[in-house]
Amino acid sequence: MLRLAALLLAANVAQTSTDQSEPAQFEAASIRPTNAEEIDEPSGCLTTAGLMRCTNVTLKRCIVGAYGVGPDRVLGGSDWINTERFQITARSDQPVGDKGLMAMLQTLLAERFKLVLHRELRHREAMVLQVAKNGPKLQPGDGARASWKNMHDRLEATKITMGEFAEILSRNLNLPVVDRTGLTGAFNFTLYWNPDNADALQHDEGTAVLRSEMSTVIARQLGLVLMSRKMSVEILVIDHAEKPSENRLTDPTRPRSERSLVTTNWPMASYPHHLRPKEVGILCEPSPA
């Protein structure tokens, strides 16, 4: 009986330890406002294992990437969240993939932008990604790690799932996209589209034209279809956000629970060569017109 009680106590302690584990966080991060000479640069983030570099991004763009939602699913907040742009470089203390980096980005936004948000379910227009009548035209994924380049006229995808593809479409089309393909595993493909007609129109009209264009090319090139539906969709509502605090570097010589923060300029040249960003990653999207 005593042995059983001891085992139960150990299990409870282990569960408590797991529940109270610290959120994923970067070892160091630099955030600064975008300078006037940088404002016309492309907006997006490049990632490699354990390192993320974002250029000319708004807080809203960061939330979209960190939580894997389209911009239409992020509501509330002050005007500067959509207009003021920042340069962000952050690294972890060990190699980690994009999903791990996005979890760390969530923590970084909470710490440095004091971001607080909550989730709501709302009934609204969405799109469902399904397999076309004649079946998919997809190649099984290969490569060392999942990566993608989401550019103005094409998406180059390596070893990504249909769920990840739906998240990318959500951002591009400014509309929730839900994966209902039933396809498991990961895939390699390059999807091309023509953005010219959408670029020539105002925002709402251009978005509608882009959705039509994407539906056509996805069916023709990938053997998938996008169907419009009304459904319950999870929305992120911003309750509070502040402009970021000064650049800081965590002191790695002290235990995590006792670490202090010290100011640093943290030049990119200080990185080991193998940790510098490569041209792969997430949120590589064109700057809004």
FENDAWO-V697004 format. One line per field, one symbol per residue. psi: psi as a letter, one per 20 degrees, with the letter a starting at -180 (. if undefined). A space follows every 10 residues. Layout:
BEGIN
psi=???
END
This chain:
BEGIN
psi=ghgggggggg gggggggghj qqqpqqhqpp pqqprhiihj qqpappqaoj ppopplqrhg hgggghilrq hijoqarrhh higpqqpppq qrjrpqahgh hhghhggghh ghjkpprrqq pqorqrqppr prhjrqmqpq qrrhqpqqon ahjroopolq rhghghgghg ghilppppok hjpraqqprp pqroighhhi rrggghgghh ggghgghggg hikqqpppqp rpppqppphq qqqqrqpqpp oiiqqhijpr pqqqhmqhii qqhijqqrlq brkmqqqq.
END
